[in-house]
Amino acid sequence: MRFHAPIKSVLFTCFTTFFAFTTDAQTKVIKVKMDQSIAKVQPNMWGVFFEDINFGADGGIYAELIKNRSFEFAKPLMGWSVSRKRPQEGEVLVVNRKEANAANPRYLQIKKLTDDFELINEGFKGIGVKKGMRYDFSVMYRQLQPGVKMVLLLKDPPGGCIVEGTDLANRYQWKNTIGPIEERKLLINRWNTEFAHRPAPDYYQTFGLGFFEYFQLAEDIGSDALPILNCGMACQFNTGEVASLDELDPYVQDALDLIEFANGDISTTWGKKRAELGHPKPFNLKMMGIGNENWGPQYLERLAIFTKAIKAKHPDFKLINSSGTDPEGDRFNLLNTSLRENKADFIDEHYYRPADWFLKNAGRYDNYPRNETKVFVGEYAVHADKNVIGNNRNNWQSALASASLMTGLERNADVVQMASYAPLFAHIDGWQWAPDMIWVDNLQSYGTPDYYVQKLFSTNKGTDVVSITLDEKNITGQDGLFASSVLDQAKKELIIKIANNSDQSQNVDFDLDGKTKLKSKGTIDELLSANLNQLNSFENPGAVSPKISAISLKGKKLNTTLKPYSFNVIKIPYN
């Protein structure tokens, strides 16, 4: 094996070098009509999907470094170890004061000591500490007798679906995630036991990153928050437990209260609570999802109750409706038909599919109804062969296929008004699901090829879709090409996105038709690899990353060569 791998690498390099000089001799003429706006691109067209999966919150972007900080896990000392020269039975006890403090019931009782005693926390797959940064450690403790000295040491080491919950008792409840940290009730994470091949017995939700922090995060990064709420149904892949229709009132009230918490005047109950937490100004929440990947008549019954109650009080508030787990089949067809008949605001479509499905569906929305019901592609990612696991699933092929499909989403921005790749984060030592956009350990992170595709779309989304055709047809796979085009009225740019899924270079003449006065110079961002299995990694985070170069126009003509297996973003400024 050690001998074979280098030879395989050399052979592949030779192979791809050969491809680099192979060109489709026929020049394709692609026409862009700049003067007619086909559709407006929504400011929040390209979003970010965040779920506490793969240790994305606890052990991820939530700054807490201590695992099981209040001894609340099912095994109270999970993540902790005791070191003592002469340990004695019963000198360390976990005391439960549930009746006195149900939200934070446990504490550690240590009997009288006569020598050194160490209580060690392992952190989330270790504890990452960077030189020069400040770290605050806080502890609540009481000692009955003076003379005990506590010392803090950093020791070298010895070597979506959560909304539903497995059952309703373990569903995500936003009211339990706000207020003082020590009063937020811990909950087992749905992904703790979901996959036998990736068990995570130490995966719990402390809710240190709760709804208040979630809204603050959205505000800080300049995005619109879109929370998804439980609709009285547990995950249908697990228990499938449902609340009866006459028991839905508390669930519906939670949704109404969340809107008041986010948007209400400080004279309201929940608006006042928001102000007390330090944010008197409303968060301006505009939308929420009712249920996640739920399906069937039982979902439609419950959705109708939520919709009636919310719309009665907030008629302009947008609701995201589930279309189930798949983008086709009986479940999808039932929901898609029913939701459109009921004039739903948004239908949430999810697809985790192979690369060829993405390529075949780049024209999926070309013939969708143009009416008041819009599409939110709330979760999507190319899933490679099941034999490929972990971060190896985020190869260049998956990213290129995603880019190809996304040109179809952008071309149909009057139908698809929001989309978000999923999931966002994964810990290299603690993942349950792959692929993922960004991989992390306790000190580092890197963006996958999918990350750079998402970045190129989201930072070049434009304001108006314009026509781009090959032989007067949308470009949805002819000779491996996929394309969309937009104008950015704010930046004054024409932006063309085009993917070449072919193993050959392709010569293209862009005929830029219209009265818009283009400048003679522009740029092209090229994202490519001749190796479809190419990965980014901690060791080589930029193996697949954009390279920018200059381009020149001749009047309203642009000639360029699209390299094999490449995604290209062409930007041409105009006056």
C-alpha positions, 0 to 999 in steps of 0.5 A: 500500500505504501508503494502503490499510492505514490505510483497512483498519484504520478499516473493520475498527474500524467493523466490530468496533464494530458487533459489540460491540453485537450480542447473542444475545437468548436467555439460555442456562441453564448448570448447574454441579453443585458437589457431585460430583467427576467427576475429580481434576486432576493438580498437573502437568496444565498443563506447559511444553514446551521444545525447543532450537528457534528458538534457545531454548537457545543464544541463548535461556535459556542465558546464554552470549552468545558464539557458537561460543565454542570454534571448534567449528562446522563453519566454525571462525570462524563468528560471528567476524571479525578486524580488523587494519590490516595483515593478513598471511596465516597470522597467525591459525590454528585449531589442531585438537588432537583427539587430545589433547582430543576434547571441546574440540579447537580453539583459535586461534593468533595469531602475533607482533603488531606492532600492534593486533589485534581478534577480534570476536564477533557473538553470537546475532543480536547481543549484548543488554546491559542497563545496570546488570547484571553480565556475566562474560567468561572466556577461556583463553589463553597467551602465549609472550612478555610485553608483549601486552595484552588489552582487552575491549570491547563495540562498537556493531553495524554496523547435541522432534525434537532427541532423535531427531537427523537420524541416530543419530550426531547424537542427543541423548545426556544423558551428553555434556551434564553435567560441566565446560562445556569438556568437553561435546561440541558437536553440530549442531542438528537445526534447522540445515538442516531447513527450506530456507526458514528455514536456520540454519547457525549453529545448534549445541548447546553443551549449556551448558544440559544435563541437570543444569541442566535438572533444576535449572531444573525444581526451581527453578520447582517443576515435575516434569521429564519428559525424552524419550530416544532409543529407537534411532531417528533422525527418521523424517522424515529418515534414519529410521536405526534401531539394530538390536535387538541394539545397543540395550543402550547406549540402554537403559542410558542410560535406566537411568543417567539415572534413577540420575543423577536419583534414585540414592543418592550411593553409586551411580555416577551418584548420586555424579556428581550429588553431585559436580556439587553436588546430593547430594539426589535430583531425584525424577524420576518419568517419562520419554518413550521416543522422540519422534514415532516410529511403526510396528512398529519403534518398538513392538519397541524400546519393548518392550525399554526398557519391560521393562528399566526396569520390572524395576528401577523398577516404579512409574516412569512411561513416556511412549509415542509415538503418532507425529506425528498424532492420527488415521490408520493410524499413530496407530491402530496405536500407540493400539491396541497401546499400550492392549493393553500397558497403557502408562502414558501415550500421547503425542498431538501435534496441530498443526492448524487452528483448526476442527480444535481446535473440532471435537475439544473432545469428543475425550476424552469417550468415551475409555476410562477405564482405567490408560492415560492421555493426555499431550498433549505437543505442540499448537498451532493452525496458521494458514494456511501463507501466514501466517508467523512471529509472525503465526501467534500471533493471537487466533483460534489462542489462542481455539481452543486455549482451547476445546479445553483445556476438553475436556482439563480436563473429561476430566482422568481421561483427559488427565493432562498437556498442554503447548503447543509450542514455548515460545520463538522468537527473532524473528530466528532462528526455524524453527517457528511459532507459539510461545508466547513471542517474544524478541529479545536484550533483550525478550520478550512473551507471545502470546495463546496464552501468556495462555490457558496462564497462565489455565488453569495458574494456575486448574487447580483440584483437582476437575472438576465437571459443567457442562452446557447442556441436560444436554449437555457444552458442546462448541460449541453456539452457539460455546460451550465450557466446563469447571468445577473446584473448587479445594479448596485455594483454596476457589474454584469456577472456570468456564472458558468460551469464546465463539467467536461473533461475538455477545455471549451472555447466560448464566445460571449455575445453581450447584447444590449444598450448597457455600456460595458467597460473593456476590462473585467475579471474571471474567478476560476475554481477548478481541479483536473482531479474530481476527487481533489479535497481541501484539508488542514494540510492543504486548505487551498487545494481547490480555491478561486484564482482571479485573472484579468479579461479583455473585451472587444466591443461587446464580445468576450472570448475565453476558454473554459478549463476542464472541470471548472466553475467560473465567475466572470465580472464585467463592470459597466457605466 
